Amino acid sequence: MLLGILGSGSGSNMQAILDAIDAGTLDARIALVLSDNPDAFILERARGRGIETGVIDCGGFRTKFPDEAQAETAARLQAAGVELVCLAGFLRLVKRPLLEAYPGRILNIHPALLPAFPGLESWKQALDAGVSETGCTVHFVDEGMDTGPVILQERVPVLPGDTPESLHARIQVAEHRLYPAAITRVAMNLPHHHV
């Protein structure tokens, strides 16, 4: 299964995917890594592994993902033979041009048990709400903010004395287990051509 990764930051979830591939627990290969941030460490990590990288030009918009940029992203993913697109800390909302190019083939990981705490900094939302547990979710991407069908979830307890940082770190440990497992589950159910 050829994967394409879209990320905006450090790429720790991509690293977890690479680790699972290296360990033989995930039967996949990352064909292309794209970022909307030319300085993102995820690009550095990918280049260090000899993976093709590229920068998504969002025309100076801070949060918007313009249609032309999405169409170009879809074209680059398709040119690289990508079958499944994984968002790894990608901070822009994916809309129709990219969704139509990869229907039912775009995944995201979110640091909460959706539908609870969608949006940004979900671990802070969970702490502020005083819940006793939160977690992470891998879901299919649709046009909403963190609204697509859930693939897998893992629960993470909120401990007394947790800070946003300590809780987020524990959620990330769970994310790094969950994402490769979810990719495996999706790959088993997708018709894919062997390249």
Residue frames as a rotation matrix with the C-alpha (Angstrom) as fourth column:
MET 1
0.587 0.810 0.000 0.00
0.810 -0.587 0.000 0.00
0.000 0.000 -1.000 0.00
LEU 2
-0.465 -0.757 0.458 1.56
0.752 -0.611 -0.246 3.28
0.466 0.230 0.854 -1.11
LEU 3
0.354 0.560 -0.749 0.97
0.896 -0.432 0.101 6.07
-0.267 -0.707 -0.655 1.39
GLY 4
-0.209 -0.371 0.905 1.08
0.435 -0.864 -0.254 9.82
0.876 0.340 0.341 0.99
ILE 5
-0.050 0.114 -0.992 1.50
0.990 -0.125 -0.064 11.92
-0.132 -0.986 -0.107 4.14
LEU 6
0.128 0.095 0.987 0.35
0.287 -0.956 0.055 15.52
0.949 0.276 -0.149 4.59
GLY 7
0.274 -0.089 -0.958 1.80
0.961 0.049 0.271 17.28
0.023 -0.995 0.099 7.64
SER 8
0.722 0.023 0.691 2.45
0.127 -0.987 -0.100 20.74
0.680 0.159 -0.716 9.02
GLY 9
0.762 -0.317 0.565 4.76
-0.646 -0.436 0.627 20.07
0.048 -0.843 -0.537 11.96
SER 10
-0.024 -0.909 0.416 7.31
-0.902 0.199 0.383 17.73
-0.431 -0.367 -0.825 13.47
GLY 11
0.114 0.108 -0.988 6.00
-0.793 0.609 -0.025 14.54
0.599 0.786 0.155 11.89
SER 12
-0.605 -0.370 0.705 5.98
-0.756 0.543 -0.365 12.32
-0.248 -0.754 -0.608 14.98
ASN 13
0.345 0.778 0.525 2.99
-0.442 0.629 -0.640 10.37
-0.828 -0.011 0.561 13.65
MET 14
0.745 -0.186 -0.640 4.75
-0.596 0.244 -0.765 9.85
0.299 0.952 0.071 10.32
GLN 15
-0.352 -0.929 0.117 7.73
-0.865 0.275 -0.419 8.58
0.357 -0.249 -0.900 12.31
ALA 16
-0.264 0.344 0.901 5.44
-0.620 0.655 -0.432 6.09
-0.739 -0.673 0.040 14.08
ILE 17
0.823 0.553 -0.132 4.19
-0.421 0.437 -0.795 4.90
-0.382 0.709 0.593 10.67
LEU 18
0.351 -0.792 -0.499 7.79
-0.721 0.110 -0.684 4.50
0.597 0.600 -0.533 9.46
ASP 19
-0.500 -0.539 0.678 8.71
-0.859 0.405 -0.313 2.62
-0.106 -0.739 -0.665 12.65
ALA 20
0.234 0.685 0.689 5.80
-0.464 0.702 -0.540 0.22
-0.854 -0.194 0.483 12.09
ILE 21
0.874 0.000 -0.486 6.89
-0.469 0.263 -0.843 -0.31
0.128 0.965 0.230 8.48
ASP 22
-0.079 -0.995 -0.068 10.47
-0.843 0.103 -0.529 -0.95
0.533 0.016 -0.846 9.63
ALA 23
-0.491 -0.071 0.868 9.24
-0.745 0.551 -0.377 -3.40
-0.451 -0.832 -0.323 12.29
GLY 24
-0.946 0.140 -0.294 7.21
-0.103 0.727 0.679 -5.30
0.309 0.672 -0.673 9.69
THR 25
-0.635 0.764 -0.118 3.91
0.489 0.278 -0.827 -4.66
-0.599 -0.582 -0.550 11.47
LEU 26
0.368 0.724 -0.583 2.63
-0.163 -0.568 -0.807 -2.37
-0.915 0.392 -0.092 8.70
ASP 27
-0.217 -0.388 0.896 2.81
0.767 0.500 0.402 -3.55
-0.604 0.775 0.189 5.09
ALA 28
0.874 0.479 0.078 3.11
0.443 -0.724 -0.528 -0.20
-0.197 0.496 -0.845 3.34
ARG 29
-0.305 -0.943 0.134 5.55
0.948 -0.286 0.142 2.29
-0.096 0.170 0.981 1.89
ILE 30
0.420 0.373 -0.827 5.52
0.314 -0.915 -0.253 6.08
-0.852 -0.154 -0.501 2.13
ALA 31
0.191 -0.283 0.940 5.78
0.980 0.115 -0.165 7.37
-0.061 0.952 0.300 -1.43
LEU 32
-0.290 -0.178 0.940 5.46
0.434 -0.900 -0.037 11.12
0.853 0.397 0.339 -0.85
VAL 33
-0.071 0.240 -0.968 5.40
0.955 -0.265 -0.136 13.61
-0.289 -0.934 -0.211 2.04
LEU 34
-0.215 0.092 0.972 3.90
0.533 -0.823 0.196 17.06
0.818 0.560 0.128 1.46
SER 35
-0.240 0.134 -0.962 3.76
0.913 -0.307 -0.270 20.00
-0.331 -0.942 -0.049 3.87
ASP 36
0.643 0.497 0.583 2.14
0.631 -0.775 -0.036 23.42
0.433 0.391 -0.812 3.79
ASN 37
0.905 -0.423 -0.036 5.07
-0.292 -0.681 0.671 24.64
-0.308 -0.598 -0.740 5.91
PRO 38
0.695 -0.653 -0.301 8.43
-0.206 0.221 -0.953 24.63
0.689 0.724 0.019 4.07
ASP 39
-0.256 -0.838 0.482 10.29
-0.749 -0.144 -0.647 24.61
0.611 -0.527 -0.591 7.42
ALA 40
0.682 0.597 0.423 8.33
-0.728 0.498 0.471 21.71
0.071 -0.629 0.774 8.94
PHE 41
-0.275 -0.827 0.491 10.55
-0.853 0.445 0.271 19.05
-0.443 -0.345 -0.828 10.51
ILE 42
0.470 0.503 0.725 8.37
-0.106 0.848 -0.520 16.36
-0.876 0.167 0.452 8.87
LEU 43
0.943 -0.151 -0.297 10.07
-0.309 -0.063 -0.949 17.23
0.124 0.987 -0.106 5.54
GLU 44
0.048 -0.977 0.208 13.48
-0.983 -0.083 -0.163 16.88
0.176 -0.197 -0.964 7.16
ARG 45
-0.091 0.003 0.996 12.55
-0.545 0.837 -0.052 13.45
-0.834 -0.547 -0.075 8.56
ALA 46
0.816 0.484 0.314 11.29
-0.006 0.551 -0.834 12.31
-0.577 0.679 0.453 5.16
ARG 47
0.714 -0.613 -0.338 14.38
-0.591 -0.269 -0.761 13.54
0.376 0.743 -0.555 3.31
GLY 48
-0.134 -0.779 0.612 16.52
-0.967 0.239 0.092 11.72
-0.218 -0.579 -0.785 5.86
ARG 49
-0.025 0.222 0.975 14.78
-0.124 0.967 -0.223 8.51
-0.992 -0.126 0.004 4.78
GLY 50
-0.917 -0.397 0.023 15.12
-0.009 0.079 0.997 9.26
-0.398 0.914 -0.076 1.06
ILE 51
-0.122 0.948 0.294 11.37
0.863 0.247 -0.440 9.83
-0.490 0.200 -0.848 0.69
GLU 52
-0.562 -0.003 0.827 10.21
0.633 -0.645 0.428 12.28
0.532 0.764 0.365 -1.97
THR 53
-0.272 0.447 -0.852 8.94
0.750 -0.457 -0.478 15.55
-0.603 -0.769 -0.211 -0.45
GLY 54
-0.464 0.121 0.878 7.21
0.638 -0.642 0.426 18.68
0.615 0.757 0.221 -1.63
VAL 55
-0.853 0.195 -0.485 5.77
0.249 -0.665 -0.705 21.93
-0.459 -0.721 0.518 -0.35
ILE 56
-0.060 0.919 0.389 2.09
0.996 0.031 0.080 22.80
0.061 0.393 -0.918 -0.78
ASP 57
-0.947 -0.278 0.158 1.72
0.286 -0.958 0.029 26.43
0.144 0.073 0.987 -1.84
CYS 58
-0.126 0.952 -0.279 -1.35
0.980 0.076 -0.185 27.83
-0.155 -0.296 -0.942 -0.11
GLY 59
-0.003 0.149 0.989 -0.89
0.681 -0.724 0.111 31.28
0.732 0.674 -0.100 -1.62
GLY 60
-0.749 -0.410 0.520 -0.05
-0.041 -0.755 -0.654 33.01
0.661 -0.512 0.549 1.64
PHE 61
0.339 0.901 0.270 -3.28
-0.495 -0.074 0.866 31.95
0.800 -0.427 0.421 3.39
ARG 62
-0.467 -0.574 0.673 -2.64
-0.857 0.105 -0.505 31.06
0.219 -0.812 -0.541 7.01
THR 63
-0.525 0.328 0.786 -5.41
-0.403 0.717 -0.568 28.51
-0.750 -0.615 -0.245 7.54
LYS 64
0.540 0.785 -0.305 -7.27
-0.623 0.129 -0.771 28.19
-0.566 0.607 0.558 4.23
PHE 65
-0.444 -0.582 0.682 -6.47
0.150 0.701 0.697 25.34
-0.883 0.412 -0.224 1.83
PRO 66
-0.145 0.458 -0.877 -7.31
-0.768 -0.611 -0.193 26.92
-0.624 0.646 0.440 -1.57
ASP 67
0.752 0.572 0.327 -8.98
-0.235 0.696 -0.679 24.74
-0.616 0.433 0.658 -4.22
GLU 68
0.740 -0.497 -0.453 -6.08
-0.497 0.050 -0.866 25.11
0.453 0.866 -0.210 -6.65
ALA 69
-0.278 -0.858 0.431 -3.62
-0.947 0.168 -0.275 24.00
0.164 -0.485 -0.859 -3.96
GLN 70
0.051 0.380 0.924 -5.83
-0.538 0.790 -0.295 20.97
-0.842 -0.482 0.245 -3.23
ALA 71
0.944 0.308 -0.114 -6.05
-0.244 0.425 -0.872 20.08
-0.221 0.851 0.476 -6.91
GLU 72
0.339 -0.905 -0.258 -2.28
-0.726 -0.077 -0.684 20.36
0.599 0.419 -0.683 -7.24
THR 73
-0.325 -0.399 0.857 -1.80
-0.891 0.432 -0.137 18.24
-0.315 -0.809 -0.497 -4.10
ALA 74
0.526 0.608 0.594 -4.12
-0.336 0.791 -0.512 15.57
-0.781 0.069 0.620 -5.51
ALA 75
0.897 -0.209 -0.390 -2.21
-0.365 0.148 -0.919 15.56
0.249 0.967 0.057 -8.81
ARG 76
-0.059 -0.992 0.111 1.14
-0.893 0.003 -0.450 15.15
0.446 -0.126 -0.886 -7.02
LEU 77
-0.166 0.083 0.983 -0.18
-0.711 0.680 -0.178 12.32
-0.683 -0.729 -0.053 -4.86
GLN 78
0.802 0.545 0.246 -1.60
-0.210 0.642 -0.738 10.56
-0.559 0.540 0.629 -7.91
ALA 79
0.643 -0.634 -0.429 1.63
-0.600 -0.070 -0.797 11.04
0.475 0.770 -0.426 -9.88
ALA 80
-0.385 -0.815 0.432 3.50
-0.910 0.257 -0.325 9.32
0.154 -0.519 -0.841 -7.01
GLY 81
-0.432 0.275 -0.859 1.07
-0.140 0.920 0.365 6.37
0.891 0.278 -0.359 -7.13
VAL 82
-0.928 0.052 0.368 -0.32
-0.371 -0.059 -0.927 7.12
-0.027 -0.997 0.074 -3.67
GLU 83
-0.516 0.757 -0.401 -3.30
0.299 0.598 0.744 4.93
0.803 0.264 -0.535 -2.73
LEU 84
0.474 0.623 -0.622 -4.03
0.806 -0.023 0.591 6.14
0.354 -0.782 -0.514 0.79
VAL 85
-0.127 -0.454 0.882 -3.52
0.056 -0.891 -0.451 9.66
0.990 -0.008 0.139 2.15
CYS 86
0.239 0.127 -0.963 -2.69
0.927 0.265 0.265 10.10
0.289 -0.956 -0.054 5.84
LEU 87
0.466 -0.070 0.882 -2.94
-0.149 -0.989 0.000 13.47
0.872 -0.131 -0.471 7.55
ALA 88
0.219 -0.501 -0.837 -0.29
0.910 0.414 -0.010 13.72
0.352 -0.760 0.547 10.26
GLY 89
-0.084 -0.189 -0.978 -0.63
0.673 -0.735 0.084 16.98
-0.735 -0.652 0.189 12.13
PHE 90
-0.736 -0.063 0.674 -1.95
0.617 -0.472 0.630 18.72
0.279 0.879 0.386 9.03
LEU 91
-0.679 0.346 -0.647 -3.68
0.441 -0.513 -0.736 21.91
-0.587 -0.786 0.196 10.10
ARG 92
-0.747 0.454 -0.485 -5.83
-0.640 -0.688 0.343 22.76
-0.178 0.567 0.804 7.09
LEU 93
0.011 0.853 0.522 -9.34
-0.290 0.502 -0.815 21.50
-0.957 -0.142 0.252 6.35
VAL 94
-0.932 -0.281 0.229 -9.46
0.087 0.440 0.894 19.20
-0.352 0.853 -0.386 3.34
LYS 95
-0.089 0.932 -0.352 -12.32
-0.530 -0.344 -0.775 19.99
-0.843 0.118 0.525 0.98
ARG 96
0.703 0.680 0.207 -13.88
-0.264 0.521 -0.812 18.71
-0.660 0.516 0.546 -2.22
PRO 97
0.546 -0.441 -0.713 -11.03
-0.790 0.012 -0.612 18.75
0.279 0.898 -0.342 -4.80
LEU 98
-0.562 -0.826 0.044 -8.85
-0.780 0.512 -0.360 16.47
0.275 -0.236 -0.932 -2.69
LEU 99
-0.335 0.528 0.780 -11.75
-0.507 0.597 -0.622 14.45
-0.794 -0.604 0.067 -1.24
GLU 100
0.715 0.655 -0.245 -13.04
-0.536 0.287 -0.794 13.71
-0.449 0.699 0.557 -4.74
ALA 101
0.175 -0.742 -0.647 -9.59
-0.838 0.233 -0.493 12.58
0.517 0.628 -0.582 -5.89
TYR 102
-0.795 -0.500 -0.343 -9.31
-0.210 0.758 -0.618 10.18
0.569 -0.419 -0.707 -2.91
PRO 103
0.123 0.930 0.347 -12.86
-0.785 -0.123 0.607 9.23
0.607 -0.347 0.715 -1.86
GLY 104
0.944 0.306 0.126 -12.79
-0.309 0.682 0.662 7.13
0.117 -0.664 0.738 1.31
ARG 105
0.570 -0.804 -0.168 -8.98
0.699 0.582 -0.415 7.11
0.432 0.119 0.894 1.16
ILE 106
-0.188 -0.612 0.768 -7.98
-0.137 -0.758 -0.638 10.01
0.973 -0.225 0.058 3.38
LEU 107
0.388 0.236 -0.891 -7.33
0.763 0.459 0.454 9.36
0.517 -0.856 -0.002 7.09
ASN 108
0.043 -0.391 0.919 -6.70
-0.404 -0.848 -0.342 11.70
0.914 -0.357 -0.195 9.99
ILE 109
-0.179 -0.094 -0.979 -5.64
0.812 0.549 -0.201 11.16
0.556 -0.831 -0.022 13.58
HIS 110
0.126 0.369 0.921 -7.20
-0.229 -0.892 0.388 13.33
0.965 -0.260 -0.028 16.28
PRO 111
-0.769 -0.590 -0.244 -6.11
0.093 0.275 -0.957 13.60
0.632 -0.759 -0.157 19.94
ALA 112
-0.569 0.647 0.508 -9.54
-0.763 -0.184 -0.620 13.00
-0.307 -0.740 0.598 21.50
LEU 113
-0.764 0.442 0.470 -12.33
0.449 0.888 -0.104 10.43
-0.463 0.132 -0.876 21.49
LEU 114
-0.854 0.476 -0.209 -14.44
-0.504 -0.658 0.560 11.94
0.129 0.584 0.802 18.72
PRO 115
0.215 0.275 0.937 -17.13
0.661 -0.747 0.067 13.25
0.719 0.605 -0.342 18.60
ALA 116
0.807 0.022 -0.590 -15.89
0.516 -0.512 0.687 14.80
-0.287 -0.859 -0.425 21.87
PHE 117
0.392 -0.701 -0.596 -13.46
0.012 -0.644 0.765 17.73
-0.920 -0.308 -0.244 21.58
PRO 118
0.529 -0.236 0.815 -13.07
0.848 0.138 -0.511 18.34
0.008 0.962 0.273 17.85
GLY 119
0.905 -0.156 0.396 -10.82
-0.034 -0.954 -0.297 21.17
0.425 0.255 -0.869 16.65
LEU 120
0.123 -0.982 0.144 -7.54
-0.170 -0.164 -0.972 22.40
0.978 0.095 -0.187 18.07
GLU 121
-0.684 -0.588 0.431 -5.72
-0.487 -0.072 -0.871 21.48
0.543 -0.805 -0.237 21.29
SER 122
0.237 0.884 -0.402 -8.23
-0.304 0.460 0.834 18.79
0.923 -0.075 0.378 22.23
TRP 123
-0.180 -0.363 -0.914 -6.16
0.724 0.581 -0.373 17.70
0.666 -0.729 0.158 25.22
LYS 124
-0.989 -0.124 0.079 -6.61
0.051 -0.790 -0.611 21.17
0.138 -0.600 0.788 26.73
GLN 125
-0.283 0.957 0.059 -10.33
-0.698 -0.248 0.672 21.02
0.658 0.148 0.739 25.98
ALA 126
0.209 0.345 -0.915 -10.50
0.227 0.893 0.389 17.66
0.951 -0.289 0.108 27.80
LEU 127
-0.642 -0.507 -0.575 -8.63
0.683 -0.037 -0.729 19.00
0.349 -0.861 0.370 30.85
ASP 128
-0.913 0.305 0.271 -10.82
-0.354 -0.923 -0.150 22.11
0.204 -0.233 0.951 30.98
ALA 129
-0.038 0.971 -0.238 -13.95
-0.601 0.168 0.782 19.95
0.799 0.173 0.577 30.79
GLY 130
-0.250 -0.142 0.958 -12.80
-0.958 0.180 -0.223 17.86
-0.141 -0.973 -0.181 33.75
VAL 131
0.681 0.509 -0.527 -13.38
-0.610 0.792 -0.022 14.48
0.406 0.337 0.849 32.05
SER 132
0.526 -0.473 0.707 -11.81
-0.514 0.485 0.707 11.36
-0.678 -0.735 0.012 33.57
GLU 133
-0.139 -0.639 0.757 -10.66
0.467 0.631 0.619 9.97
-0.873 0.440 0.210 30.25
THR 134
0.467 0.179 -0.866 -9.90
-0.690 -0.538 -0.484 11.08
-0.552 0.824 -0.128 26.74
GLY 135
0.210 -0.419 0.883 -7.86
0.346 0.877 0.333 9.42
-0.914 0.236 0.329 24.01
CYS 136
-0.561 -0.384 -0.733 -7.31
-0.547 -0.493 0.677 9.46
-0.621 0.781 0.067 20.26
THR 137
0.440 0.801 0.407 -9.26
0.048 0.432 -0.901 8.62
-0.897 0.416 0.151 17.13
VAL 138
-0.867 -0.489 -0.090 -8.31
-0.065 -0.069 0.996 7.67
-0.493 0.869 0.028 13.59
HIS 139
0.143 0.986 0.082 -11.12
0.217 0.050 -0.975 8.57
-0.966 0.157 -0.207 11.22
PHE 140
-0.194 -0.056 0.979 -11.92
0.981 0.012 0.195 8.98
-0.023 0.998 0.052 7.55
VAL 141
-0.785 -0.125 -0.607 -11.81
0.173 -0.985 -0.020 12.61
-0.596 -0.120 0.794 6.45
ASP 142
0.059 0.779 0.625 -14.98
0.998 -0.061 -0.018 14.24
0.024 0.625 -0.781 5.17
GLU 143
-0.044 -0.114 0.992 -15.81
0.492 -0.867 -0.078 17.92
0.870 0.485 0.094 4.64
GLY 144
0.861 0.454 0.229 -16.39
0.035 -0.501 0.865 18.69
0.507 -0.737 -0.447 8.31
MET 145
-0.022 -0.841 0.541 -13.99
-0.798 -0.311 -0.516 19.47
0.602 -0.442 -0.664 11.12
ASP 146
-0.867 -0.440 0.234 -13.09
-0.492 0.678 -0.546 16.05
0.082 -0.589 -0.804 12.57
THR 147
-0.084 0.962 0.258 -16.49
-0.878 0.051 -0.476 14.61
-0.471 -0.267 0.841 11.64
GLY 148
-0.083 0.075 -0.994 -15.76
-0.843 0.526 0.110 11.62
0.531 0.847 0.020 9.37
PRO 149
0.821 0.489 -0.294 -16.49
-0.313 0.817 0.484 7.96
0.477 -0.306 0.824 10.19
VAL 150
0.317 -0.678 0.663 -14.35
-0.902 0.001 0.432 6.52
-0.294 -0.735 -0.611 13.01
ILE 151
0.276 -0.335 -0.901 -11.95
-0.472 0.769 -0.431 3.66
0.837 0.544 0.054 12.19
LEU 152
0.096 -0.284 -0.954 -10.28
0.728 0.674 -0.127 3.01
0.679 -0.682 0.271 15.57
GLN 153
0.514 0.011 0.858 -10.11
-0.459 -0.841 0.286 4.70
0.725 -0.541 -0.427 18.98
GLU 154
-0.149 -0.518 -0.842 -7.92
0.647 0.594 -0.479 4.24
0.748 -0.616 0.247 22.03
ARG 155
0.842 0.520 0.141 -8.79
0.196 -0.539 0.819 5.52
0.502 -0.662 -0.556 25.51
VAL 156
-0.379 -0.925 -0.009 -6.29
0.432 -0.168 -0.886 7.43
0.818 -0.340 0.463 27.65
PRO 157
0.373 0.543 -0.753 -7.02
0.916 -0.084 0.393 8.21
0.150 -0.836 -0.528 31.31
VAL 158
0.247 -0.276 0.929 -6.78
-0.139 -0.959 -0.248 11.76
0.959 -0.067 -0.275 32.61
LEU 159
-0.036 -0.363 -0.931 -4.67
0.822 0.519 -0.234 11.52
0.568 -0.774 0.280 35.78
PRO 160
0.886 0.257 -0.386 -4.83
0.448 -0.686 0.573 13.75
-0.118 -0.681 -0.723 38.86
GLY 161
0.314 -0.810 -0.495 -2.21
0.068 -0.501 0.863 16.47
-0.947 -0.305 -0.102 38.46
ASP 162
0.053 -0.270 0.962 -2.11
0.965 0.263 0.021 16.19
-0.258 0.926 0.274 34.66
THR 163
-0.257 -0.128 -0.958 -0.91
-0.159 -0.972 0.173 19.29
-0.953 0.197 0.230 32.84
PRO 164
0.745 0.478 -0.465 -1.84
-0.511 -0.040 -0.859 19.89
-0.429 0.877 0.214 29.19
GLU 165
0.051 -0.832 -0.553 1.70
-0.971 0.087 -0.221 18.77
0.232 0.548 -0.803 28.31
SER 166
-0.729 -0.363 0.581 1.68
-0.548 0.818 -0.177 15.54
-0.411 -0.447 -0.795 30.34
LEU 167
0.155 0.873 0.462 -1.75
-0.121 0.481 -0.868 14.55
-0.980 0.079 0.180 29.04
HIS 168
0.697 0.077 -0.713 -0.80
-0.690 -0.200 -0.696 15.36
-0.196 0.977 -0.086 25.44
ALA 169
-0.355 -0.915 -0.191 2.38
-0.933 0.360 0.009 13.28
0.061 0.182 -0.982 25.74
ARG 170
-0.600 0.191 0.777 0.35
-0.210 0.899 -0.384 10.25
-0.772 -0.394 -0.499 26.94
ILE 171
0.567 0.822 -0.049 -2.16
-0.213 0.089 -0.973 10.70
-0.795 0.562 0.225 24.13
GLN 172
0.360 -0.487 -0.796 0.71
-0.933 -0.197 -0.302 10.81
-0.010 0.851 -0.525 21.60
VAL 173
-0.701 -0.586 0.406 2.03
-0.604 0.791 0.099 7.46
-0.379 -0.176 -0.908 22.83
ALA 174
-0.111 0.769 0.629 -1.41
0.146 0.639 -0.755 5.99
-0.983 0.008 -0.183 22.10
GLU 175
0.644 0.337 -0.687 -1.60
-0.542 -0.432 -0.721 7.80
-0.540 0.836 -0.095 18.72
HIS 176
-0.166 -0.844 -0.510 1.67
-0.982 0.093 0.166 6.19
-0.093 0.528 -0.844 17.63
ARG 177
-0.787 0.020 0.617 0.20
-0.058 0.993 -0.106 2.72
-0.614 -0.119 -0.780 18.26
LEU 178
0.045 0.988 0.148 -3.21
0.157 0.139 -0.978 3.50
-0.987 0.067 -0.148 16.83
TYR 179
0.273 0.119 -0.955 -2.35
-0.760 -0.582 -0.289 5.09
-0.590 0.805 -0.068 13.48
PRO 180
-0.689 -0.560 -0.460 -0.40
-0.725 0.529 0.441 2.15
-0.004 0.637 -0.771 11.99
ALA 181
-0.791 0.451 0.414 -3.10
0.237 0.849 -0.472 -0.26
-0.564 -0.274 -0.778 13.22
ALA 182
0.196 0.917 -0.347 -5.83
-0.042 -0.345 -0.938 1.83
-0.980 0.198 -0.029 11.60
ILE 183
-0.061 -0.303 -0.951 -3.91
-0.947 -0.284 0.151 2.05
-0.315 0.910 -0.270 8.30
THR 184
-0.950 -0.301 0.080 -3.62
-0.276 0.934 0.228 -1.75
-0.143 0.194 -0.970 8.31
ARG 185
-0.401 0.880 0.254 -7.37
0.349 0.403 -0.846 -2.10
-0.847 -0.251 -0.469 8.91
VAL 186
0.371 0.539 -0.756 -8.25
-0.452 -0.606 -0.654 0.29
-0.811 0.585 0.018 6.07
ALA 187
-0.395 -0.633 -0.666 -5.72
-0.896 0.103 0.433 -1.28
-0.206 0.767 -0.607 3.69
MET 188
-0.881 0.076 0.468 -7.27
0.057 0.997 -0.054 -4.72
-0.470 -0.021 -0.882 4.21
ASN 189
-0.024 0.991 0.133 -10.66
0.507 0.127 -0.852 -3.39
-0.861 0.047 -0.506 3.09
LEU 190
0.279 0.088 -0.956 -9.52
-0.566 -0.789 -0.238 -1.30
-0.776 0.608 -0.170 0.13
PRO 191
0.806 -0.142 0.574 -9.26
0.530 0.603 -0.596 -2.63
-0.261 0.785 0.562 -3.37
HIS 192
0.533 -0.615 -0.581 -5.74
-0.492 -0.784 0.379 -1.65
-0.688 0.084 -0.721 -4.37
HIS 193
0.929 -0.295 -0.222 -3.56
-0.097 0.384 -0.918 -2.18
0.356 0.875 0.328 -7.36
HIS 194
0.562 -0.824 -0.068 -0.12
0.478 0.256 0.840 -3.57
-0.675 -0.505 0.538 -6.74
VAL 195
0.828 -0.300 -0.475 2.40
-0.505 -0.766 -0.398 -1.18
-0.244 0.569 -0.785 -8.15
